[in-house]
Amino acid sequence: MRDDDEKLGGRFWLGIVGLSVGVVMAGALVAVLFGRLWYAWGLFGAFVVLSVVAMAFGYAFDRRERNRRNRLAA
């Protein structure tokens, strides 16, 4: 008797392929962006710009998460 519950279906593998393609595209985008920033402002300037972008993303994420938690607690 076959046990189909233990097999990974096509939907799982399509999700893995989609996730892999997305990660590769995001990595390529970051590499191109970093290369252009390095060319324009040097290594230190590229790190500064990418750090500011990462901190802005983190700030926005933290504010949204704090607001979500406050709404759930109220």
N, C-alpha and C positions, 0 to 999 in steps of 0.2 A: 504494500500500500504506500502511495506517495504522500509525502507531507509537504504541501505547497506553502505552508506558513513560514518555512525556514529559507525559502529562496528569495533572492533580491530580484524584483521585477524590473521591467523596462523603464518605468517611471523613476525609479531610484537612479538607474544608470544615466538617464537623460538629465536628471538633476545634478549628478556628479560632473557630467560633461559640461553642462551649462555653468556650473560653479567654477570649473577649471578654466573655461574660456574667459569668464569674467575676471578671474584673478590674473590671468595672463594679460588681458587688456588693461586692467588697472595698473599692473606693474610696468607695462610698456609706457603708459601715459605718465606715470611718475618718473620713469627714466628719461623720457623726452623732456618733460618739464624741468627736471633737475639739470639736464645737459644744457638746455637753453639758458637757465638761470646762471649756471656756472660760466657759460660763455659770456654772458652780459655783465655779471658782477663778481665773478671769481667764486672760489670755493666757500669762503666765509659768507659772502652775500647770499649764495644759494641756500646755505644752511639757515641763515637768519630768516629768509623769506619762507622757507618750508616750515621752520619752527613757528613762525607767527601764524601761518595757515593752520597748522596742527593745534596750536593753542586756541585759536578762534573756534575751530570745530569742537574742541573739548569744552570750551566755555558755553557754547550754544547747546551742546548735548547735556551738560550738567544742569543748565537752567531749565531745559525742557523736562528732564528727569525729576528735578526738585518740584516743579509745578505739578507734574503728574502725581507724585507722592503726596503732595499737599491736598490735591483734589480727592485722592483716595482716602486720606485720613479724615477729611472733613465730613 
